[in-house]
């Protein structure tokens, strides 16, 4: 089956054209090797799940990797500590058994003891009993155990998740005396701090995190121009379009700044949509500057889950909406300060980036989409800034012609 560009769910190397992310995997593994607990927080459709699945494969020679997805835990599973602990353990054991080489006699005994404890304790089986049993499994395991949990956002708005984090923290602190997971990786859009805002809004809890053991995660997960070129070379080997690979990779990167979904979507549009339009009419014509710009216009005009998520955040968080407007229209530099809640939130959702200490919109696609949004809104048309822009524009027009000298 021929490969294709993918913009839904995780990418599969055997099925989809992908940018090589070995550099990112190597950097993440370095944190795991150092016994770190950390979070991977990136905006929607930034390739987190694809990276985590690749990471699990990358680590399995040296570690037993347990990869969970909290999105598969329905709300009932977070109702109380007993229900969560039973659900977590059931999922953990099912995944652990897939590592057949991990099932040594010692591990089997630890698993059986934990299951017996769960049965005897009944409704009293909770976090304490769960983590004591998990510690025994880690102690008997021949390889270090790494826990990866995707979509931790699904655990928002409940105390149970905070209790779970507190147990992870306690065992991490005591890991020299009592066996624990070698490394824990939590992934989602919201960082643990912002999850905590949802659960306990009181000021004193905003700084007392049960996850203050987490190491900084500063790995760049955007796709590089060189990486995009490598993906296009693979595509070109299959279709022989005659594209200028380096130039096309540069165009894609210039518009997307390496945002994974945007990179894949532009390629997908050129491959599947532009090539069928009368303006292009072939794959060869689609992978030109003209075909690329057609794909850009298609992307800017479509409704997709990424744009809907980003625009939705502007409606939910008015201060975020205001600061994005200021960045786009006020024309004054904004110093990047992560301690400012609005800027921290804008960066978390992927709207902005820190460019040499100043705030910039994350990429040209987002910038254009946001300009289109604000300029088409009736509210903005009536604001002074819009009237000033109209007045400024008219002074350069003389008798219907652009006054070049002026």
N, C-alpha and C positions, 0 to 999 in steps of 0.2 A: 504494500500500500504506500502510495506517495505521501511524503510529509506535507504538512500544511502549517500556516501560521495560526497560533492559538491565542484567543483572548478570553476564554472561559475556563474557570477552574485552573488546576495546576498543569504545567506543561510536562509532557512525557517525552524524554529524549528520543525514543524510537519512533514517535509519531509526529513530533512537532519540530519546526525550525526554532532553535534556541541559541542564545548567546552563551558562550562558554563562561561559567561562573566559578571555575576552579580557584581563581585568586581569592574570591570571597570565602569559598569553603575552607581554603587553607588558613585564612585569617581567623575564621570562626573556630576552627579546630584548635588553633593556638590558645584561645580562651578556654576551651574544654580541657585541653592538656594541662592548663594551669589550675584546674580544679575550681573554675569560676562558676558562679550562679549569675545569670544575666537575662535581660529582656531584649527582644528584637521588636522595636516599635517603629512601624513605617505606615505610610498612608495606604488607603485602599488600593488594591490591585497593583501593589509594588513588588510582587514576586515573592512574598514571604513564604507562602505555602510551597511553592516550587522549590525555593531554597531549602526549606526544612526537609522536604522529601529527599532532595539531593544530599543534604547533610547527613541524614540517617544512613544512606548508602555509603557515604564517604567515611563514616566513623566505625562501621560495623566490624572492621578487621581488628580493631583495638578495644572496642567497647560493646557492651550489650545496650542497645538503644531501644527505649520504649517511647514511641511517638503517639501521643493522644491528641484528640481534637475536642475541645470543650463544646464546640458547636453541636456535637452529637449527644451532648447531655441536655435533656429537656429541663425545663424550669423546676419540675418536681424533684429532680436529683439534687437541687440546692436548697431544698426546703428545710432540712436540718442536718446536723452532723452525722447522724446514723445513716440516713438515706444516702448522703454523699459518700460516706466512707465505704459502704457496701458497694455502691455503683463504681467508685473509683477502683476498689480492689478487684472487682469482677473484670473490669476492662484491663487493668494492669496484668492480671494473671493470664488472661487470654492472649495478650500481646507478648508476654514474657515467654509463653510456651512456644511461640513461633521460633524463638532462638533455641532449637532443640539441644544444641551443644551446651547451653547454659544449665540444663536440667541435671546437674550432678546430684549425688545422693544427699549431700548437705542441703542443697537448694530445695530438693523435693521434701525433705523433712521440715524445712522452714515454711514452705508453702502449706503443707498439711497441718502444721501447728497453727498457722494463721487462719486457715479455713475452719479448723476446729474451734478456735477462739471466737470467730465470727458467729458460728452456730450456737455456742454456749452463751455468749453475751446477748444474743438476740437484739432487741431494740436498744441495748446499752452499748453496743459496739460502736465506737466513735473514733475520733481523730487519734486519740492516745493509743488505742489498741492497733489502729491501722498503721501508724508510723513505727510502733515497736516491731510489728511483723515485717514491715518493709525493711527496717534496719537489719533484721535477722537475715532476710534474703540477700541484701547487699553484702553482709558479712560473709556469707557462704559462697557468693558468686566468684567464679574464677577470673572474670573480667570486671572492671569498674562498670557500674550501671549509670547510664545517662538518661535523664528524663526530659522529653521535649513535649510541651503542651502548646498547641496552636489555638487561635481564636479565644484567648483568655478574656476578651471583651464579653463573651457569652456568660461569664461569671459575674458580671456587674450587678449592682443593686442587691447584694445579699451579704450577710455577715459570715456565712459559711466559708466563702472564699477567703476572707481575711483570716479566719481561723486556720485554713489550710496553709496560707502563706506564713503564718506565725509558726506552724509546726515545721515547715521547711527551713525557716530561719533558725529555729532552736536546734534542729539536728545539724544544720550547717555549722553553727557555732561550736557544737560538741562533737564534731566529726572525728576528732582525734581520740575521743573516749568511746564513741559509739558509732558504728558504721552508718553511712548515709549515702545518698546518691552522690556520685562523683561530681556531676555537673547537672544543673537544671537550667533549661532554656524556656522562657515564656514568650510567646509571640502574639501580637495583635496591633491594632491601631492605637488604642489608648495605652499610655504607660501606666504603671501601677499607681502612681500618684494621682492620676486623673480618674482611675477607677475608684480610688478611695474618696475622691470628692463626691462621687455619686452615692457612695454607701454611707459615709459619715461626714457631713458637711461642716461639723464644728471645727473651728480654727485650730484647736490643739491637735487634732488628728491629721491635719494636713502636713504636719512635719514629722510626726511620729509614725514612720512607716514600718510595717512588719516585713518589708522587703528592702530595708536599708542596707542589706548585705550585698546587693546586686552590683556587679562590676559595670563600669561604663562600657557601652557598646557604641563604638565610633566608626564602625566599618562602613565604607561607602558601598551601598547596594544598588546604586544606579548603574546602568549599562554604559560602558565606554564606547567611544567611536571605533576603537580598534576591535572591540568585541562585536559590535554591530556589523562591521566589515566582514568579520569571520563568518557570521551567520549568513550574510548575503553571498559570500563565496560558495557556501554549501548549496544555497538556492540556485545560484548561477550554474553550478556544475550539473544540476538537474534539468534546467530549462534553457540555458544558453541564450539569454536575452540580449547579450552584448552590452549590458549596463556598465557604466564606469563605477565599479564597486566602491572605491575610496571616496569618490565625489558623492555618491548616493548616501553612503554611511555618514558623511559630513553633514549633508542636508538634514537627514533624519535626526542626528544628534543636535544640530543647531536649533531645531524646532521643539525637541522633546527634553533636552538636557539628560537624556538617558532614562526617563521614566518608563519602566518596563511595559506597562499596558499601552502607552502611547506609541512606543516603538513598534510593538507587535501589531497594533491596530492599523497604523499607517502602512506597514508592509502587507497586512491582510487586505486592506482596501485596494492597494495597487495590484496585488495578485488576483483578487477575486472580482473587484468592482470596476476599477479604472480600465482594466484590460478588455472589458466587455462594452465599454461606452464608445460611441461613434467618434468622440474626440481622440481616443487612443486606438481602440480596435484590435490591439494585440498585446501580448506580454512585453514584447520588445519596446513598444511605444509607451507602455505603462511605467516602465522603469527608467524614465527620463525626467528632467527637471519639470517639464510640463505635466507629465503624468503624476509626479510627486505633488505638485501644487493642486491638482485636481483632488488627490487623496486628502490633502490638508483641508480643502474646502468641504469635502464630504464629512470629514471628522468633526469640523467645527459646527456643521449643520445638524449632526445627528444627536439623538438622545441615547445615552448609554448609561450604564450603572455608575461609572466613575463620575461623570459630570453631574448626574442626579445626586450622588452622595455629596459632592463638593458644594453644589448650590444649596442642597438641603442644610448643610452646616451653616451657611450664611443666614438662613432664615431662623435657625434654632439659636444662634449666638449673635445677637445684634452688635456687641462690641467687635466681634471678628469682622462682621460686615463693614463696620465703619472704618476699621484700620486698613482693610483691603482697598476701600474707596480712596482713602487718603494716599496710599502708596501709588495707586494708578493715576489719580487726577490732581493731587495737590502739587506735584512737581518738586517736592522737597525731600531730601534724603532722610531716611529713618534709620537710626542706629539700631543694630540688632542687639537686643537685650533679652536673654532667655528668662529673666526674672519677671518680665512684664507678661502677665497672664495671657493677654490677647496675642502677643507675638509667639509665645510658647505654644498656644493652641493652633495658631496659623501654621507653624512649622510642623506640628504633629499631624495635622490633616493634609499636609503636602502643598499648601497654597504658596508658601514662601521658602526662601533659602537664605542663608547667611553668605553674602558675597563680599569678602574683604571687610567684614565688620558692618556692612550696610544691608538693609532688607531689600530683597528683590523678589518679584513673583517667580515661582519655581521654574517656569519654562514658557516659551513663546506661545504654545498652544493654550495653556491656562490663561495667559495674559490676554490673548485675543478673545477667548471665550468670555472672560469676565468683562472686558470692554464692551463686547456685544450685548451682554446682559444688562449692564448699567445704562448704556446709551439708548437702549430700546425701552427702558422703563419710563413711564410717564412721570414718576416721582423725580427722576434726575433731570428730565427736560425742563422742569420748573425751577430748578435750583440755580443760584447765582453762577455757579461754576460753569453750567451749561450755557447760560446766556453770555457769559464772558467769552467762552470758546467760540460762540457764533459771531460775536462782535469782532473778535480777533481775526476770524476767518474772512469776514466781509471786507476788511481793509486791504486785503491783498488782491481783491477782484476789481478790475476797472473795465467798465463796458462789457462785462461778461467774460473777460479774459484775465488770465493770471498775470499779475504785474511782476515779472521776473526780477527786474532791477530792485524793486522795493523789497 
